[in-house]
Amino acid sequence: MPRERLSVVVTRRLPDAVEARLKELFDVTLRDDDTPMTREELIAAVQTADVLVPTVTDTIDAGLIGRASEKLKLIANYGAGVDHIDVATARQRGILVSNTPGVLTDDTADMTMGLILAVTRRMPEGLAVMQKGDWQGWAPTALLGGRIAGRRLGILGMGRIGQAVARRAAAFGMQIHYHNRRRLRPEIEEDLHATYWDSLDQMVARMDVISVNCPSTPSTFHLMNARRLKLLKPEAVIVNTSRGEVIDENALTRMLRAGEIAGAGLDVYEHGTDINPRLRELPNVVLLPHMGSATIEGRIEMGEKVIINIKTFEDSHRPPDQVVPSML
């Protein structure tokens, strides 16, 4: 007699190929429209599902987990970051948490380099001129940006994505520097031609470009605060494809407006979609709508990892991408 299929609730629309495979394998409830679930819908989901598949737009906090039924045994997150999930509370309730690490490394690193180039070469300003029909032809001093070859890149967070950024930046001729919780092994440093800075303050003060590539944790909240942002050289730029909470957005906005920082490229924001309106007005800022992982290949690979985690759990084994509090 075949065993009963797992009940899986997915909180957002996923690529068609992923949804089709979920239907084949599980008793899955899919989202009809591509909007986040309400709190009430999330409560209903954790009270009926064996497995919840949330995304970064869902807040899976202690209160929500406390409303879950005994049936819920796995939160298979669609995404690498799990700062929106109370992993410790889930663990106390006997609920496993998994994520999808590694598959978005190259996509996010590509976007980081795109932002560095866009800011330093003033691409959005050139695009605006063309879209307005204001271009009067080439001129020797028009829209002069800066060459990135030879510039010092300071990477804040040297995990998978930080290292992928380092390799790309080195190919452009940039000098690689980094600050990390733990220093990399000597052979990795040598391979990346990377210089380690134990002091983040000292690194920040000497870089031409700062790339934020660290996760959101209590220790990284406002790691780039007003005091540390003031250490940046006036001609420096900062790029963030990681988590918005790492940078004090209001302080960054004030300094950009005052010309104390040359520019910024942001794909993530401190308050989600509630972006400081003064930030949107600045010509020296490139703002993207959290597109760092937005490739069809990456999103399908994320879905495949979710399915593997659920299937492994269904077979009574530890999900390969299980997250435990000590990892955070």
KOLTOR-488160 format. One record per residue (C-alpha): x, y, z. Coordinates in steps of 0.2 Angstrom, whole numbers, padded with zeros to 4 digits, always signed. Layout:
! KOLTOR-488160
XYZ/...
//
This chain:
! KOLTOR-488160
+0000+0000+0000/+0008+0017-0005/+0011+0029+0009/+0002+0045+0010/+0011+0059+0001/+0018+0074+0011/+0007+0089+0012/+0018+0104+0006/+0012+0122+0006/+0022+0135-0005/+0020+0153+0000/+0025+0161-0017/+0024+0157-0035/+0039+0148-0041/+0046+0144-0059/+0034+0133-0068/+0047+0118-0069/+0049+0118-0050/+0030+0119-0047/+0027+0105-0059/+0040+0094-0051/+0032+0098-0033/+0015+0092-0040/+0023+0076-0046/+0030+0071-0029/+0020+0079-0015/+0002+0084-0011/+0007+0102-0014/-0003+0118-0011/+0003+0132-0023/+0001+0150-0023/-0011+0157-0036/-0004+0175-0037/+0014+0181-0034/+0011+0191-0018/+0017+0187+0000/+0005+0177+0011/-0004+0187+0024/-0001+0183+0043/-0017+0173+0043/-0013+0163+0028/+0004+0158+0035/-0005+0153+0051/-0017+0142+0041/-0002+0135+0032/+0008+0130+0047/-0007+0122+0055/-0011+0111+0040/+0006+0107+0031/+0019+0094+0035/+0032+0105+0025/+0031+0124+0023/+0041+0131+0009/+0043+0150+0013/+0054+0164+0005/+0063+0179+0011/+0046+0189+0011/+0039+0178+0024/+0042+0181+0043/+0043+0164+0051/+0045+0170+0069/+0042+0162+0086/+0024+0168+0087/+0020+0159+0070/+0030+0144+0074/+0020+0143+0091/+0004+0142+0081/+0010+0127+0071/+0002+0110+0073/+0012+0095+0078/+0011+0090+0059/+0023+0103+0053/+0041+0095+0053/+0051+0104+0040/+0053+0122+0035/+0061+0120+0018/+0066+0138+0014/+0067+0144-0005/+0083+0154-0003/+0100+0154+0006/+0097+0167+0019/+0086+0162+0034/+0087+0178+0045/+0068+0178+0042/+0066+0162+0051/+0067+0159+0070/+0078+0143+0068/+0081+0141+0086/+0062+0141+0091/+0059+0129+0076/+0072+0117+0083/+0065+0118+0100/+0048+0113+0093/+0056+0098+0083/+0054+0107+0066/+0069+0105+0054/+0074+0120+0044/+0083+0119+0027/+0089+0132+0014/+0097+0132-0003/+0115+0138-0002/+0128+0139-0016/+0116+0140-0031/+0116+0159-0032/+0134+0162-0029/+0138+0166-0047/+0122+0176-0051/+0125+0187-0036/+0143+0190-0039/+0139+0195-0057/+0127+0208-0051/+0139+0215-0039/+0152+0218-0053/+0138+0225-0063/+0134+0238-0050/+0152+0242-0047/+0153+0246-0066/+0137+0255-0067/+0141+0267-0052/+0159+0270-0057/+0156+0272-0076/+0139+0282-0073/+0129+0271-0084/+0112+0276-0077/+0116+0294-0080/+0120+0290-0098/+0104+0280-0100/+0094+0294-0093/+0101+0306-0106/+0097+0294-0120/+0080+0290-0114/+0076+0309-0112/+0082+0312-0130/+0095+0325-0123/+0111+0318-0131/+0120+0330-0142/+0134+0319-0147/+0151+0314-0140/+0161+0327-0130/+0178+0325-0122/+0172+0329-0104/+0154+0322-0104/+0149+0309-0091/+0167+0305-0086/+0167+0290-0074/+0182+0281-0067/+0193+0266-0072/+0191+0251-0060/+0207+0243-0065/+0220+0247-0051/+0207+0252-0038/+0206+0244-0021/+0191+0233-0018/+0187+0230+0000/+0175+0214+0002/+0165+0214+0018/+0161+0195+0020/+0172+0183+0011/+0161+0168+0010/+0156+0159-0007/+0149+0175-0014/+0163+0186-0008/+0176+0175-0015/+0167+0174-0032/+0166+0193-0032/+0185+0193-0029/+0189+0182-0044/+0179+0193-0055/+0186+0209-0049/+0204+0203-0050/+0200+0199-0069/+0196+0217-0071/+0212+0222-0063/+0206+0227-0046/+0216+0225-0030/+0207+0213-0018/+0206+0216+0001/+0194+0208+0013/+0187+0208+0031/+0179+0192+0037/+0174+0184+0054/+0188+0172+0051/+0203+0174+0040/+0204+0163+0025/+0217+0149+0024/+0233+0155+0016/+0231+0145+0000/+0214+0153-0003/+0221+0170+0000/+0235+0166-0012/+0223+0160-0025/+0212+0175-0024/+0227+0187-0022/+0218+0194-0007/+0224+0204+0008/+0216+0202+0024/+0212+0216+0036/+0208+0212+0054/+0202+0229+0057/+0187+0234+0047/+0189+0252+0051/+0206+0252+0044/+0201+0243+0028/+0186+0254+0025/+0197+0270+0026/+0209+0264+0013/+0197+0257-0001/+0191+0264-0017/+0176+0252-0018/+0167+0243-0004/+0157+0227-0008/+0145+0221+0006/+0143+0202+0005/+0140+0197+0023/+0124+0189+0030/+0111+0198+0041/+0115+0193+0059/+0114+0203+0075/+0132+0206+0074/+0131+0213+0056/+0116+0225+0059/+0122+0242+0054/+0140+0236+0053/+0142+0250+0041/+0135+0263+0052/+0137+0282+0051/+0154+0282+0060/+0161+0269+0049/+0153+0276+0033/+0162+0293+0037/+0179+0283+0036/+0176+0281+0018/+0186+0292+0006/+0175+0305-0003/+0179+0297-0020/+0174+0279-0014/+0158+0270-0019/+0149+0256-0009/+0139+0242-0016/+0127+0230-0007/+0120+0214-0014/+0119+0205+0003/+0106+0212+0016/+0100+0230+0018/+0101+0230+0037/+0120+0229+0036/+0121+0248+0030/+0113+0262+0040/+0103+0268+0025/+0098+0285+0032/+0116+0289+0036/+0122+0283+0019/+0108+0294+0011/+0114+0309+0020/+0132+0307+0015/+0128+0304-0003/+0118+0320-0004/+0132+0329+0005/+0145+0322-0007/+0155+0313+0006/+0153+0297-0003/+0155+0297-0022/+0141+0284-0026/+0132+0268-0021/+0125+0253-0030/+0111+0244-0020/+0101+0229-0023/+0094+0227-0005/+0087+0240+0007/+0086+0241+0026/+0067+0242+0026/+0062+0231+0012/+0052+0240-0001/+0051+0256+0010/+0066+0265+0002/+0071+0282+0008/+0064+0293-0005/+0079+0305-0005/+0090+0290-0010/+0079+0288-0026/+0083+0306-0031/+0102+0305-0032/+0110+0303-0049/+0126+0295-0041/+0116+0280-0035/+0110+0264-0044/+0095+0256-0036/+0089+0238-0041/+0074+0229-0035/+0083+0214-0026/+0088+0206-0043/+0105+0198-0037/+0098+0181-0039/+0086+0184-0053/+0091+0171-0066/+0080+0157-0072/+0094+0145-0070/+0097+0150-0052/+0079+0150-0047/+0076+0133-0054/+0092+0126-0045/+0085+0134-0029/+0069+0124-0032/+0078+0108-0035/+0087+0110-0019/+0071+0113-0010/+0064+0097-0018/+0080+0087-0013/+0078+0093+0005/+0060+0088+0006/+0063+0071-0002/+0077+0067+0009/+0067+0071+0024/+0053+0061+0018/+0065+0046+0016/+0069+0048+0035/+0086+0056+0032/+0093+0073+0037/+0090+0086+0023/+0107+0089+0015/+0105+0108+0018/+0098+0108+0036/+0102+0124+0045/+0105+0123+0064/+0107+0138+0076/+0126+0136+0078/+0128+0139+0059/+0121+0157+0060/
//
